[in-house]
């Protein structure tokens, strides 16, 4: 059975109140919104960008994971998101420098 989406991207947007490491303070929501807008603007078919709760890798965060490949990335800014979109989602090449 084929997946409905070619790529499904989950951004951890978890916020912990106890002071433990989490992804939200690193701009996860804003960068998820940016990725969603960019993939729509590019007209990329079969790509879904979603917000996720805790993905339990916050100490490496911020993090996102792309399925069906199950490739995990960290990122810092829009340039990192652009590279993930251009290299991984469009051209099928893993961004080794951001992979965790």
Residue pairs with C-beta under 8 A, 6 or more apart in sequence:
3 67
3 68
5 46
5 47
5 48
6 45
6 46
6 47
7 46
7 47
7 48
7 66
7 67
7 68
7 69
7 88
7 89
8 47
8 48
8 50
8 66
8 67
8 68
9 35
9 47
9 48
9 49
9 50
9 64
9 65
9 66
9 67
9 89
10 50
10 51
10 52
10 55
10 64
10 65
10 66
10 67
11 23
11 28
11 29
11 31
11 32
11 35
11 49
11 50
11 51
11 52
11 62
11 63
11 64
12 23
12 28
12 52
12 53
12 54
12 55
12 57
12 58
12 61
12 62
12 63
12 64
13 23
13 24
13 28
13 29
13 32
13 51
13 52
13 53
14 22
14 23
14 24
14 28
14 52
14 53
14 54
14 55
14 58
15 22
15 24
15 25
16 22
16 54
16 58
20 58
21 58
21 59
21 61
22 54
22 58
22 61
23 55
23 58
23 61
23 62
23 63
26 61
26 62
26 76
27 62
28 61
28 62
29 51
31 62
31 75
31 77
31 78
31 81
32 49
32 50
32 51
32 64
34 78
34 81
35 49
35 81
35 84
35 85
36 49
38 81
38 82
38 85
39 47
39 49
39 85
39 89
42 85
42 90
44 85
44 89
44 90
47 89
55 63
55 65
57 63
57 72
57 100
60 72
60 74
60 100
61 74
62 74
62 75
63 72
63 73
63 74
63 100
64 72
64 73
64 75
64 84
65 71
65 72
65 73
66 73
66 84
66 88
66 89
69 94
71 88
71 94
71 99
72 99
72 100
73 80
73 84
73 88
73 95
73 98
73 99
73 100
74 98
74 100
75 81
75 84
75 98
80 98
83 95
83 98
84 95
84 98
87 93
87 94
87 95
88 94
88 95
